[in-house]
Amino acid sequence: MRFPRIVLPAVLLVVLHQALPAANANEPVEPRRNEIVRMVRQDCGSCHGLTLQGGLGPALTPLALAERSPDSLVWTILQGRPGTAMPGWARFLSEDEARWVVARLAEGFPQELAKREGGR
């Protein structure tokens, strides 16, 4: 059975539209999302630089992380790096939250919500 050319793109659009909410289902919601942003900016920033451009720890910019596996970055966030100053954050972040952090780092990490709203 052959479908008209318009049917397949329409079906794909419907399938993708239904899949998008599921892709964001693990995204933290406010106020937790802002807590995580603050944690990364302040706690991670204390070693990786407040702008995440590097310091004691390496830069956490999209360019610096481009060659790294997201799974290895999630593992590093949760478990740390033994023998280094990098602690594990599994007590403070779930795996889904760590994956969200890695995805945001790949995009360029957001500023804290309060800072963005205060700057208007």
N, CA, C and O of each residue as an XYZ file, in Angstrom:
480
protein
N       0.849     -1.177      0.000
C       0.000      0.000      0.000
C       0.895      1.241      0.000
O       1.822      1.346      0.803
N       0.618      2.149     -0.880
C       1.377      3.396     -0.971
C       0.538      4.528     -0.402
O      -0.670      4.612     -0.624
N       1.223      5.403      0.347
C       0.560      6.565      0.917
C       0.913      7.800      0.100
O       2.003      7.876     -0.468
N       0.011      8.758      0.035
C       0.368     10.014     -0.632
C       1.586     10.649      0.050
O       1.823     10.424      1.237
N       2.336     11.423     -0.685
C       3.578     12.023     -0.168
C       3.362     12.845      1.097
O       4.278     12.948      1.913
N       2.238     13.404      1.279
C       1.981     14.252      2.443
C       1.745     13.432      3.713
O       1.955     13.934      4.817
N       1.315     12.190      3.571
C       0.967     11.378      4.739
C       2.192     11.054      5.582
O       2.150     11.222      6.801
N       3.267     10.601      4.980
C       4.450     10.228      5.748
C       5.012     11.397      6.556
O       5.253     11.228      7.751
N       5.236     12.584      5.960
C       5.707     13.704      6.783
C       4.727     14.062      7.895
O       5.148     14.416      8.996
N       3.440     13.976      7.626
C       2.445     14.288      8.647
C       2.517     13.295      9.794
O       2.444     13.684     10.960
N       2.660     12.012      9.471
C       2.778     10.983     10.506
C       4.046     11.204     11.321
O       4.017     11.121     12.549
N       5.157     11.485     10.649
C       6.407     11.742     11.366
C       6.275     12.949     12.284
O       6.782     12.929     13.406
N       5.612     13.980     11.832
C       5.414     15.167     12.653
C       4.618     14.835     13.914
O       4.961     15.295     15.003
N       3.573     14.051     13.772
C       2.760     13.653     14.926
C       3.590     12.824     15.898
O       3.535     13.049     17.107
N       4.352     11.877     15.386
C       5.182     11.024     16.242
C       6.215     11.867     16.982
O       6.390     11.706     18.190
N       6.902     12.764     16.275
C       7.898     13.621     16.918
C       7.261     14.526     17.951
O       7.822     14.729     19.028
N       6.097     15.072     17.641
C       5.406     15.956     18.583
C       5.055     15.211     19.874
O       5.156     15.772     20.964
N       4.647     13.964     19.750
C       4.319     13.173     20.926
C       5.567     12.782     21.696
O       5.505     12.610     22.913
N       6.700     12.637     21.015
C       7.934     12.226     21.671
C       8.599     13.373     22.408
O       9.310     13.138     23.384
N       8.389     14.608     21.971
C       9.075     15.747     22.597
C       8.763     15.903     24.083
O       9.698     16.085     24.863
N       7.515     15.842     24.518
C       7.287     15.947     25.962
C       8.001     14.849     26.741
O       8.471     15.090     27.852
N       8.087     13.660     26.182
C       8.782     12.571     26.867
C      10.268     12.881     26.987
O      10.891     12.530     27.989
N      10.836     13.525     25.993
C      12.252     13.867     26.032
C      12.534     14.878     27.133
O      13.624     14.890     27.705
N      11.549     15.733     27.433
C      11.731     16.744     28.468
C      11.166     16.301     29.812
O      11.205     17.063     30.778
N      10.641     15.077     29.886
C      10.017     14.607     31.119
C      11.006     14.559     32.272
O      10.603     14.719     33.425
N      12.293     14.344     31.997
C      13.283     14.257     33.057
C      13.924     15.592     33.369
O      14.820     15.666     34.210
N      13.477     16.654     32.703
C      14.017     17.974     32.981
C      13.514     18.442     34.336
O      12.316     18.374     34.611
N      14.420     18.918     35.189
C      13.970     19.400     36.500
C      13.069     20.618     36.349
O      13.240     21.423     35.433
N      12.125     20.741     37.246
C      11.195     21.871     37.220
C      11.588     22.864     38.302
O      12.327     22.536     39.230
N      11.089     24.068     38.169
C      11.356     25.089     39.191
C      10.723     24.655     40.498
O       9.648     24.055     40.462
N      11.311     24.915     41.625
C      12.541     25.671     41.834
C      13.814     24.828     41.724
O      14.921     25.360     41.803
N      13.658     23.523     41.545
C      14.835     22.640     41.511
C      15.789     23.005     40.375
O      17.006     22.981     40.558
N      15.246     23.343     39.204
C      16.104     23.694     38.067
C      17.014     24.863     38.432
O      18.209     24.833     38.138
N      16.464     25.879     39.064
C      17.272     27.036     39.446
C      18.288     26.668     40.533
O      19.391     27.213     40.561
N      17.916     25.741     41.430
C      18.878     25.273     42.447
C      20.068     24.595     41.784
O      21.211     24.786     42.200
N      19.797     23.802     40.751
C      20.882     23.105     40.047
C      21.761     24.105     39.305
O      22.987     23.991     39.317
N      21.136     25.078     38.664
C      21.926     26.110     37.973
C      22.811     26.832     38.976
O      23.991     27.061     38.711
N      22.256     27.190     40.119
C      23.035     27.876     41.162
C      24.174     26.971     41.655
O      25.294     27.438     41.857
N      23.885     25.681     41.846
C      24.904     24.735     42.304
C      26.062     24.675     41.307
O      27.228     24.749     41.694
N      25.733     24.540     40.024
C      26.786     24.455     39.011
C      27.569     25.762     38.975
O      28.800     25.745     38.960
N      26.875     26.886     38.961
C      27.560     28.181     38.880
C      28.439     28.427     40.106
O      29.563     28.909     39.967
N      27.953     28.109     41.288
C      28.699     28.412     42.512
C      29.642     27.278     42.920
O      30.844     27.494     43.074
N      29.102     26.079     43.093
C      29.914     24.971     43.604
C      30.893     24.457     42.556
O      32.089     24.341     42.822
N      30.388     24.151     41.375
C      31.292     23.692     40.306
C      32.196     24.844     39.869
O      33.372     24.657     39.560
N      31.606     26.042     39.854
C      32.363     27.221     39.450
C      33.514     27.555     40.374
O      34.450     28.243     39.967
N      33.465     27.082     41.618
C      34.575     27.370     42.533
C      35.873     26.718     42.061
O      36.957     27.202     42.384
N      35.776     25.637     41.307
C      36.977     24.999     40.734
C      37.087     25.222     39.228
O      38.182     25.416     38.700
N      35.955     25.191     38.549
C      35.960     25.280     37.089
C      35.833     26.725     36.599
O      35.725     26.965     35.396
N      35.846     27.675     37.515
C      35.703     29.085     37.173
C      34.243     29.491     37.190
O      33.385     28.749     36.711
N      33.952     30.660     37.736
C      32.558     31.094     37.857
C      31.867     31.232     36.505
O      30.640     31.171     36.427
N      32.639     31.415     35.448
C      32.054     31.450     34.111
C      32.261     30.113     33.399
O      31.972     29.982     32.209
N      32.767     29.122     34.141
C      33.008     27.765     33.654
C      34.048     27.718     32.537
O      34.065     26.791     31.726
N      34.914     28.730     32.507
C      35.971     28.810     31.495
C      37.239     28.094     31.945
O      38.223     28.052     31.207
N      37.223     27.532     33.145
C      38.385     26.807     33.658
C      39.001     27.533     34.843
O      38.817     28.737     35.021
N      39.719     26.792     35.630
C      40.384     27.288     36.829
C      41.226     26.143     37.341
O      42.054     25.609     36.604
N      41.032     25.752     38.599
C      41.681     24.548     39.121
C      41.253     23.342     38.280
O      42.073     22.487     37.946
N      39.974     23.285     37.945
C      39.440     22.237     37.076
C      39.365     22.735     35.644
O      39.476     23.937     35.402
N      39.180     21.834     34.696
C      39.132     22.237     33.289
C      37.877     23.043     32.959
O      36.917     23.065     33.729
N      37.902     23.694     31.822
C      36.746     24.445     31.335
C      35.570     23.500     31.098
O      35.753     22.345     30.713
N      34.367     24.006     31.332
C      33.138     23.241     31.094
C      32.314     23.921     30.000
O      31.089     24.000     30.094
N      32.981     24.401     28.987
C      32.319     25.073     27.867
C      31.927     24.045     26.809
O      32.461     22.936     26.791
N      30.998     24.410     25.928
C      30.637     23.481     24.853
C      31.852     23.033     24.042
O      31.963     21.857     23.695
N      32.749     23.944     23.741
C      33.932     23.597     22.955
C      34.833     22.623     23.717
O      35.317     21.646     23.146
N      35.052     22.888     24.995
C      35.929     22.036     25.802
C      35.354     20.635     25.984
O      36.105     19.672     26.140
N      34.026     20.515     25.965
C      33.377     19.224     26.216
C      32.949     18.506     24.941
O      32.419     17.397     25.004
N      33.171     19.124     23.793
C      32.664     18.595     22.521
C      33.114     17.167     22.240
O      32.356     16.390     21.661
N      34.318     16.809     22.634
C      34.852     15.471     22.335
C      34.544     14.451     23.437
O      34.889     13.277     23.305
N      33.909     14.886     24.501
C      33.635     14.000     25.634
C      32.283     13.323     25.482
O      31.327     13.932     25.003
N      32.208     12.080     25.884
C      30.956     11.329     25.867
C      30.029     11.867     26.961
O      30.463     12.052     28.097
N      28.753     12.121     26.630
C      27.821     12.550     27.673
C      27.755     11.555     28.835
O      27.660     11.967     29.991
N      27.803     10.262     28.544
C      27.752      9.267     29.620
C      28.965      9.380     30.543
O      28.834      9.235     31.759
N      30.146      9.638     29.970
C      31.334      9.773     30.822
C      31.258     11.041     31.663
O      31.740     11.063     32.795
N      30.657     12.093     31.122
C      30.499     13.327     31.898
C      29.508     13.130     33.041
O      29.729     13.615     34.151
N      28.417     12.418     32.768
C      27.442     12.114     33.828
C      28.126     11.299     34.919
O      27.961     11.582     36.105
N      28.889     10.296     34.522
C      29.608      9.458     35.492
C      30.548     10.312     36.345
O      30.591     10.163     37.566
N      31.293     11.200     35.701
C      32.232     12.058     36.427
C      31.499     12.958     37.408
O      31.947     13.133     38.541
N      30.382     13.529     36.990
C      29.607     14.389     37.890
C      29.142     13.598     39.106
O      29.261     14.069     40.237
N      28.623     12.419     38.882
C      28.047     11.639     39.981
C      29.097     10.969     40.857
O      28.939     10.914     42.076
N      30.171     10.458     40.250
C      31.154      9.677     40.999
C      32.435     10.438     41.330
O      33.192     10.021     42.206
N      32.681     11.534     40.649
C      33.916     12.274     40.856
C      35.077     11.617     40.132
O      34.896     10.696     39.335
N      36.272     12.109     40.424
C      37.491     11.541     39.849
C      38.441     11.229     40.995
O      39.055     12.137     41.554
N      38.566      9.961     41.348
C      39.456      9.586     42.452
C      40.876     10.097     42.206
O      41.377     10.071     41.081
N      41.508     10.562     43.280
C      42.871     11.062     43.192
C      42.969     12.498     42.711
O      44.064     13.029     42.528
N      41.792     13.136     42.501
C      41.781     14.538     42.088
C      40.890     15.322     43.044
O      40.311     14.760     43.974
N      40.791     16.603     42.808
C      39.921     17.457     43.633
C      38.449     17.329     43.247
O      37.591     17.916     43.907
N      38.139     16.566     42.182
C      36.758     16.438     41.705
C      35.971     15.458     42.567
O      36.198     14.249     42.520
N      35.022     16.010     43.373
C      34.194     15.119     44.200
C      33.024     14.567     43.402
O      32.683     15.086     42.339
N      32.427     13.534     43.914
C      31.190     13.023     43.338
C      30.005     13.808     43.883
O      30.000     14.213     45.046
N      29.013     14.019     43.046
C      27.849     14.807     43.445
C      26.582     13.968     43.531
O      25.478     14.511     43.546
N      26.736     12.634     43.588
C      25.568     11.742     43.613
C      24.669     11.990     44.823
O      23.473     11.702     44.770
N      25.224     12.516     45.906
C      24.384     12.821     47.083
C      23.479     14.020     46.838
O      22.489     14.213     47.544
N      23.822     14.827     45.833
C      23.103     16.077     45.609
C      22.306     16.101     44.309
O      21.372     16.889     44.162
N      22.679     15.231     43.363
C      22.033     15.202     42.049
C      21.631     13.780     41.687
O      22.361     12.824     41.952
N      20.466     13.660     41.083
C      20.065     12.354     40.528
C      20.769     12.175     39.181
O      21.360     13.116     38.651
N      20.701     10.971     38.640
C      21.289     10.740     37.326
C      20.596     11.590     36.261
O      21.257     12.141     35.381
N      19.276     11.698     36.336
C      18.555     12.539     35.375
C      18.994     13.995     35.478
O      19.144     14.673     34.461
N      19.198     14.475     36.696
C      19.651     15.853     36.870
C      21.066     16.033     36.321
O      21.367     17.055     35.705
N      21.928     15.050     36.542
C      23.287     15.124     35.998
C      23.241     15.127     34.472
O      24.012     15.842     33.832
N      22.351     14.338     33.887
C      22.204     14.336     32.419
C      21.711     15.695     31.931
O      22.148     16.178     30.886
N      20.814     16.303     32.677
C      20.320     17.639     32.333
C      21.470     18.646     32.375
O      21.585     19.493     31.490
N      22.320     18.555     33.401
C      23.480     19.443     33.509
C      24.391     19.266     32.300
O      24.820     20.251     31.699
N      24.689     18.026     31.940
C      25.560     17.754     30.793
C      24.955     18.334     29.515
O      25.666     18.933     28.709
N      23.654     18.160     29.330
C      22.992     18.715     28.138
C      23.077     20.235     28.125
O      23.299     20.833     27.072
N      22.904     20.865     29.280
C      22.994     22.335     29.349
C      24.438     22.803     29.140
O      24.661     23.836     28.510
N      25.406     22.068     29.652
C      26.811     22.430     29.421
C      27.132     22.384     27.933
O      27.886     23.220     27.436
N      26.570     21.420     27.224
C      26.814     21.294     25.787
C      26.236     22.476     25.011
O      26.695     22.789     23.913
N      25.236     23.122     25.582
C      24.586     24.275     24.936
C      25.184     25.604     25.383
O      24.961     26.629     24.738
N      25.930     25.599     26.463
C      26.355     26.838     27.103
C      25.474     27.005     28.323
O      24.288     27.308     28.189
N      26.022     26.814     29.498
C      25.217     26.705     30.715
C      24.472     27.998     31.007
O      25.038     29.082     30.864
N      23.195     27.901     31.418
C      22.391     29.108     31.682
C      22.843     29.838     32.948
O      23.492     29.271     33.827
N      22.481     31.090     33.000
C      22.701     31.883     34.199
C      21.594     31.556     35.193
O      20.580     30.955     34.837
N      21.801     31.958     36.446
C      20.765     31.759     37.448
C      19.556     32.602     37.087
O      19.701     33.727     36.609
N      18.360     32.065     37.314
C      17.129     32.752     36.985
C      17.047     34.103     37.689
O      16.671     35.102     37.074
N      17.390     34.140     38.953
C      17.300     35.389     39.715
C      18.189     36.457     39.100
O      17.800     37.623     39.043
N      19.363     36.084     38.643
C      20.271     37.058     38.025
C      19.689     37.557     36.712
O      19.769     38.749     36.414
N      19.095     36.647     35.911
C      18.522     37.055     34.639
C      17.362     37.998     34.853
O      17.257     39.018     34.171
N      16.476     37.668     35.806
C      15.313     38.520     36.035
C      15.717     39.837     36.683
O      15.109     40.874     36.417
N      16.737     39.801     37.529
C      17.183     41.023     38.189
C      17.855     41.985     37.242
O      17.917     43.185     37.508
N      18.367     41.459     36.119
C      19.067     42.303     35.170
C      18.161     42.996     34.178
O      18.638     43.756     33.335
N      16.841     42.749     34.260
C      15.920     43.376     33.294
C      15.682     44.808     33.615
O      14.935     45.484     32.907
